[in-house]
Amino acid sequence: MDISKEYISASEAANILQVTTQYVRELVRTEIISGQKIGSQWIISRKSLFDYIEKNNIIINPPDHIRTSSEIPNLVALSFFSGAMGLDIGLSNGGIKPLLACEFNKACRQTIYHNDKEIGLIGDINKYSASEIRKFANINEDTRIDIVFGGPPCQAFSTAGNRKAFDDERGNVFLTYLSLIKELNPTYVVIENVRGLLSTPYFYKDYEKPFKGAAMLIILDKLNEMGYSVSFNLYNAANFGAPQIRERVVIIAKKGNKKVSYLEPTNSETGEYGLPKWRTLKEAFESLPKNVEHHYIEFPERRLKYYRLLKEGQYWKDLPEELAKEAMGKSYYLGGGKTGFYRRLSFSKPSPTLVTNPAMPATDLCHPVENRPLSVEEYKTIQEFPNDWIICGSILDQYKQIGNAVPIKLGEAIAKTVLNDMAGKKINNVFKNFEYSRYKNTNEIDFVNYMKTVLEKL
């Protein structure tokens, strides 16, 4: 028996659990984990320790670590706000693999470490200088960085929240991110965020009052001051092959005076431009492994009684009026379409936007025919995570990580666009009039022109 492989020291076990060695010894004494004392040293069964971690669903926060390889690839990319690495996987599939991940959330860090032990890993973005970031990426001070990418926390800009923008701690890291971009000086920058970023109010220059769109103007000004030309648009992931309607702002900044073109669609809603139609939930589920075990949270019984009356693709308005009033309560009399309440998905359409919890009343994501929310496995399939990509943490942690992720197909489209620009390939003008979004003023040209009219009235 090789003791070094089967056993670890009490201090190593304490490091893994992030507890004291005294606590580890207590776990052994109470026979919660297996171990023994040899001389003055305690040794702990590695298998017993990890069985204990798995059984109790303990989230282990991996330590920051330097990228294991010292080899410098032809393309140097760094990832920030990496989450469960949806954007990273999409970009990697397209040929842009990051050397470093930056993530603060413990469950996300565990996901990153579990799936990619070679990548450099750091935590809270506020705590690292550009030099330290280079150290963890295992690159020299003079190594050119080709691309920095990431989606800063969106809650400070979401239309669903109070939208405190840069006054919110989560919005403030956006400014930290921009400061690091200035220091790291990459050739390309990719920033992904929610639609609300385009209309978030804030103070701008010498104007006395905050106004909508000012937060985005500040971001554009800062990137321009760094010498970047910026293009952006509001993209629906369904137009890029994702089986999900999910709209996100994607900013691509490039050093110099030439902007990067918009992403090239691969699908369209009804087959416009000769493209394949949007992919459906049914098509997405076809890629689920056979006999997959589904893990999901339950709807409470008081809500299930209404779901049992609804068919595929129906929602609360399809209930008899008296039952609809009973189901909705006070919400019945509120304005708006309320399309997310008691919503059964349809196999024949793309999924609505995945959220961080599929059983929240206003954004229900109920299986088309089963009386349950979408499972974690179905979430992964809709976002197109590889089947062998493990999402760590509790079931709610897993939903949150997947729901916050960038669809893999959108990441692939970004990679294709950036790499084509790097290679100097000509823009495909076939899609110059493609309708990326149903909203107005969602690209950099229309947005800036619109904001000029806003500023003139202030």
N, C-alpha and C positions, 0 to 999 in steps of 0.2 A: 504493500500500500504506500502510495506517495502522499505523505502527510501534507506537503506543501500545496498539493492540488485540492485535497479534500477538506483541509482545515485552514482557517485564517486566524490571526491573532485577535484578541478581544478589542484592541485599539483599532484594527482594520474594520472589524464589525461595527464598532462605534462610529467610525468615520462614514461607513455606508449608511447606517441608520440615522446619523447626525444626532447621536445621543452620547452620554458619558459612558466610559468603560464600566463604571459601577452599575449602570442600568443594564448593560449587556450581561454582566455577571449575575444580576438578579433574574434575568430571563432564563439563564442556564439553571440557576438554583431552583426556580419554580417549574423547570422542565418545559418551558414554552419553546425554547430552542435547545438543540443538543450541543454539548461541549464538555470539556474536562480540564482539570488542572494538572499540568505537568511541571513538577518542581514549583517554581514561583510564578509560572506563566499559565494563563488561560488560553486554550485554543477552542475555536468554534467551528462546528460543522458548516461548511459552505452551503451544502444542499439544504440543511435545516434552516439556515438563515434566510435563504431565498424563498423557501416554501412559506416561511412565516411572513415575509414581505408580500408574497402573492396572495396568501390566504386573507390577510388583513388589508389588502389593497393599499398598502403604504406607498406613498409617492416619494421616491428618492430623488433629491435634487442633485444631479451630477455636478461635480466641481467644474469650474472653468478649466479649459485645457487648450494647449497649443496644438495646431494641426500636426498630425503624426508624420506626414511626408514633408521633406524639405525641397522636393522638386517643384519648380515654378512652371506651371502650364503656359501654353501659348496665350490663353485668355485668362486674365485674373479678375475674379468676381467676388464681391463680398455681400452677404445677406444680412439685413437688419429687420427687427420685428418679425422673426422667422416663423413663429407659431408652430404649426404642425408641418410646415415646409411645403404647403401646396404650391406657392409661387416658385419655390426652389426646384421642386420636382418638374414642373412645367418647363422652366428655363433649362434645367439639366437635360430633359428630353430633347430640347431644341438645340443643345450644344453649349449652354452657358452654365457650368457647374461651379457653385460657390466654394471658396476655400474656408470661409468662416460663417458661422451663424451667430446671431446676437438675439438672445431671448431671455426675458426676465421670469416668465411664468414657470413654476416648478413642473407642472404636468407636461407642458410643451417641451421643456428642456429634457425631460425624461424621454419623450417621444423622439426628439432629435438624436439623443445619445444612443437610444436603443436601435435606431435604424441606420445611423452613420457615425461610427465611433472614430472615424478618421478626421472628420471636419473639425476645425477649430471652434471652440464654443466660449462665448462670453455672456454676461448677464445684463444688468441695468445699464442702458446706453449712456446714462449720465455720469457713469463712473470711469469711463475710459477715454484716454487721449488718443489721437491719431497714431502716435508711436506705439502705444500699447495694443491697439487694434492690429497694426502691422505685425507686432510680435506674435499675437495669438494666431494670426493667419499664416505665420511662418514665412513672411516675405521681408525683403530688405527695405530700408528707408527709401532707397532710390528705385524700387520696383514700380513700374507703371501699373496703375489700377485701371482696368478697362471699363468696369461697370460696377456700380453700387446700386442695390435695389432693396425695396422694402415698402411695407404699408404701415405707417405709424398708426397707433390706436385711433379708431374712427369714432368712438363715442362722443368725443368733444365736438365733432362736426356733424353727427347724425341728425337727420330731420326728426328722429324719434325722441331725441333727448333735449336737454336745455341749451346745448350748443354754446358752451363757454369758450370755445376755440382755444386760443393760446393761454387763457387764464385758467384753464383746466390743467391739472398736472399731466393728464394724458395728451392734451394738445401741446403742452409745453415741450414734450419730448420731440415734437415735430421740429421745433426750432433748434433743439440740440442736434437732431439728425441733419438739418441744413448746415449747421456750424461744422459738423464732422465732414460733411461733403466738401465744404470749402477747404478743410485741411487735407483731406485725402486726395482731392483733386482728380477724380476719375474722369475718363473721357465721356462716359454715358451715365446717366442717372435715371432710374425708374422709380416712380412713386405711385403706389396704388391706394385709392381711398374711396369713400362712399360718395354718392351723388351730393349729399348735403354740404360737402366741402365747397361746392360752387356758390352756395348761397349763405354761408355762415357769416353773420355780422361781426364786425370788429372795428376798432379805431384805426384810421388810416391817415398817415401823414398829419397835416395840420387841420383836418376836418374835425369839428367839435364833437359830433355824435357818431356812434358806430352805424354802419350800414351794411346791408346784405352784399356779400361778394368780396368784402374787404379782406377777409382772411386769405382768399385765393390770390388777390392782388399782391399781398405781402409776400407770399410764396414765390410768385412770378418775379417780383422785383428782386428778391434775394438771389434767385437763380440767374437772372439777367446780370446782376452785379458781379457774379462769379465768372461771367463770360460764357454762359450757356445760352443756346437758342432752344426754345421750349415749344413743344407741340403737346396737345392733350385732347382727349375726347372722352365722352361717356359711352362706354362699350357694354353691350349686352352679351354675356358669355354664350348665350344660345347661338349667336351669329358666328361663333368660332368652334362649334362642334360640341359644346357642353350640353347635356340634357337638362338644362336648368336656366330659367329666366333670372338673371342676376346682373344688375347694372352697377358698374364701378368706373370711377374716373381713373384713367391711366395717364400719368404725366411722363413723357420721355424728354429728357434734356440732354443736349449734346454740345460739347465744347466747340466754339467757333460760331460762324454766322449762318450755318445751314441747318435747318430743322430736319428732324426725322419724320418720315411719312406716317400716316395713320396705319393702324393694323389692317391686314387684308382678311376679309371675311371668308369663311369656308362654307357657311350655311346661311340660309335666309328663311324667313317665316313661312312663305308660301312658294318658295322656289324661284324668287326673283334672281335676275342676273345669271340664270342657268345653274344656280347653286343647289345642292341638296337641301331639302326642307329641314327645319329644326328637328333635332333628335328628341325622341319621346321618352317618357318614363319607362314604357314597356321595353324599348330598345336598351335603355340603361340597365334594367334588371336582368336582361339576357346575359350580361357579363358576370352576374353573381355566380360564385362557385355552386355546383350542385350540392344539395344537402347541407347548405350553410346553416350554422346555428345563429339565430337572430337574438340580439341583445337589445332591449328597449325598456323605457319607462312605461308605466301604465297610465291610461286615462282614469280619473276617478269615476266611480260608478254613477254618480249623479250626472256626469256628462256622457257616459257610455250609452245610457238609455236613449239619447237622441241620435247618437252615431248609428245605432242599430237600425234606425229608420231611414238613414240616408244611403243612397246608392253612389256608385263611382262618379266622381266629378260634381257631386252636389254639395251644397252648404246650407247654412241656417235658413235661408229664404225658401228652400225647398221643403221645409217642414210645414205642416198645417199651421195656420196663423196663430191659434191659441198656444200650440206647442212652441212655436218660434218665440212668442212673447215670454213664455215660461223659461225657455232655454237661455234667452238673451238677457232677461232681467232689465235693469235700467239702460243697458246698452242698446236695447231695441229702439229707444226713442232718440238716440244720438244721431247726428248727421254722418254723412260719409257712406261708402258702400259696405264697409265692414266685411269685406270678402274673405278675411282670414278666420272668421268665427265658424266653428263646426265645419271645417273644410275637409272634404274627402278629395284626395288627388285623383287625377284622371290618367289612365295608362296611355291615352292617345295624345297627350300634351307633354311638353317639358315640365319638370318640377318647378313650382314657385321657388323663390329664393330660400335656400336653407338658412335657418336661424339657429341660435345657440341652444334652443330647447324646443323640440317639436310639439310639445304639449302646452304651450302658452296660449291662453284663450283667444287672443286677437290674431295669432299667427299660427294656427293649428296646421300640422302637417300629418294628417291621418292617412294611413295606407288605403289605397283605392277600394279594397274589398275586405280586408281584415279589420277587426275592431281594436286597433292599436295605432300608436304613432309610428312613423318610419323608424326602423331600427338603425343602430350604429352602422351596421354592415351596408344598409341601403344608403345611408348618408355618404359613406365612403365611395360607394359605386357611383352615386350622382356627381360627386366632386371628382371622381375618377382617380382616386388614390389607388396605387397598386394593391392587389389582394394581400401581398405579403408585407405591406407597410403597417406596422403596429402602432396604434394610437394608445398611449398610456394614460393611466389615471382612472378615476371612477367613471361610471357611465355618463354622468353629467359633464365631467371633464372632457370626455371623448366627444360628446355632442358639440360642446362649445368649441373645441379645437377644430373639428371638421366644419362646423357652421361658420367659423370665422375665416376659413382658408380661402385662398384664391383658387378658382377652378383650374384644374391642371391644363385644360385646353386653352384657357386664356393666357396662361404662362407660356405655353408653346407658341402662341401667336406673337407674343411680345418678343420671344427669342428670335423667331424668324425675321421679324421686322428689324430688330437691332443688328443681327448678323448680316442681313441683306444690305443695310446701310453701311456697315463696316466694310463690306466687300465692294461697295460702290455700285450695286445693282440698280437698274432703273426702276422707277415707281410704275406699278401697274395702274394706268389711268382708267381702266374699265370700271373701277369702284369709286371714282371721284365723287359721284352723286349718291353713293350708298347711304341710306338712312340708318345711322348707327343707333339713334335714340329717338323716342317720341317727344322728348323735351327740346326746348329752344335754348340757344346760347350755351351749348355744351362743348364746343371746341374752342381752342385758344383764339381764333380769329373772331368768331361771333361773340365770345365772352368779352374780350377786350373792347370791341366796338360798342357792345351794350353798356359796359361799365363806364365808358366815356360819356354816354348820354346820362347815366345816373349821376356822375360827378358834376356834370354841367348844371344839374338841377339842385345840387346841394348848396 
